[in-house]
């Protein structure tokens, strides 16, 4: 059993949303924290050299908003003052609202603004020490088949020690390789490519122009040829448009050029109206993001962790296709559960690891598998297999994603189920194990298709 002196000290590698929220949750639980980050922390920046997706579109799903509101209400209030926008899908409900509908709200906020609010709160905490401008080069600790991690090493030759090292270095974290360098087995990795290159651009609305509204839960999305388009609402009257171009369709990469990007916007009515120069002005170039993987890292093997004294958070354990928007919400949720695991098992590193993984792995894992199954179904459909998303017996992964989404605005009960599922508020079993709800979705889709003009 690993024992440590109290108060326990924690070193956090990385000051993104995961690292900042973990530092805040731990510090407010009475734990001394040191953050090590290679970029500057004490200033607001709209670019981050170490985070390629920093300026890409984001949204805080209902689960992430709830985590922020419960754990850090001061940060939430600051974000609203700074221009973040609450998105209330419940206003589209058929019938009256009921208790619990307040949980359905999402938060439209660009990642730089979210990090800015978290940074301000972190810098105000007396028990948080921030070391910025330092590149981390490895883990310090006792080597072995299960290494005991005791701190971080930096390019300056320093060793920054702590009872626990939190890996908040994101989807490309080198920590698995550093564990292996100390003689341990790195986490087993499940991974498959996203299969898209994302091209995104931010816009700001003109005065007296409102964000587009229509039959969608959190924002417009759809298909244009082989591409998918998405619109993300942001803070301070901003929004972003993204096109997801399949990696195999090289000709469509022309969309990285501004003229082609805007031409694609004009080909979709809702995007044409939103991006019209009379409605909005561009405030960023077209930003590409590629080489993305859906990845899950198994940090527990043979009943125990790969290493003692280090725990991953957010994208460092599970990273998925950005169109599912899970990253920010999982980061905030993991931060709170990390603090709970440590304070609930004082001085016992092994018990802390087991409690933490028990709290986060089941849900992260089921979402990863859900996305894997959706990808497999899409590939079957692309190969010409006649899959029908309106019937669960034809293709359940598409039925539980496309079908549930299509039926959501037809029925108040299904609407709530859909928002809670897509917004990470409910486990997947809530819908997956409810045959009555599935029957209701099939019925709604059948009636809707029979009444549509295309069916006439």
Helices and strands as residue ranges (DSSP letters): E 9-13, H 17-27, E 32-37, H 62-71, H 73-81, E 85-87, G 89-92, G 101-104, E 106-108, H 111-123, E 128-132, E 136-142, E 148-154, E 159-161, E 164-167, H 175-181, E 188-193, E 196-205, E 221-224, E 227-233, E 238-246, G 250-256, H 258-266, H 269-275, E 280-282, E 287-289, E 293-298, E 300-301, E 304-305, E 310-312, G 314-316, E 318-319, G 322-324, H 327-344, H 349-382, H 396-398, I 399-403, H 404-407, G 408-410, H 412-422, H 429-432, H 435-451, G 453-455
